[in-house]
Amino acid sequence: NSELEAAARKAPRWLFFGLSSVHRKQAEYLGITLSHLFDALGESTDTGLVVHLANFDENWVFQTRDWLRNGFEDEVQANRLHVIHAPERLYPPKEQIMKNTKYGDP
C-alpha cells in the first residue's frame, strides 16, 4: 500500500533480517517464528523483518499475507514487518532446483 511505503521511506531502518517461508502440509511455523523474532528484537525501531512467501500457490500467498497483516498489525504499521513474493516465472525450472536441493522440498 502506498501510504505504508511512504511512511517506510520517512523512517528508514538500520538493519533488516530476511527469511522465507513455504506452505507445509504438516505444520506452519511462520507465526511462531515471527513472534519469537519480534520478542528477541524487543521494541527496537532500528530493526525489522522481511518475509519472502516463496510458494507458487498464490491462494496460500494471499491468505498468508492477509493473516500476517492482521496478526502482526502493530509491526506492519511500525514498518518493522514487510512481506514480499516473487512470481513463479522468475524461478528456474523445478527440475533444475530438485537436483540441487538437499531435502527435496518442492
Secondary structure as GFF3:
##gff-version 3
##sequence-region A 1 106
A	DSSP	alpha_helix	2	10	.	.	.	ID=ss1
A	DSSP	beta_strand	15	21	.	.	.	ID=ss2
A	DSSP	alpha_helix	30	41	.	.	.	ID=ss3
A	DSSP	beta_strand	47	53	.	.	.	ID=ss4
A	DSSP	alpha_helix	58	71	.	.	.	ID=ss5
A	DSSP	alpha_helix	73	77	.	.	.	ID=ss6
A	DSSP	beta_strand	81	84	.	.	.	ID=ss7
A	DSSP	three_ten_helix	88	90	.	.	.	ID=ss8
A	DSSP	alpha_helix	94	99	.	.	.	ID=ss9
###
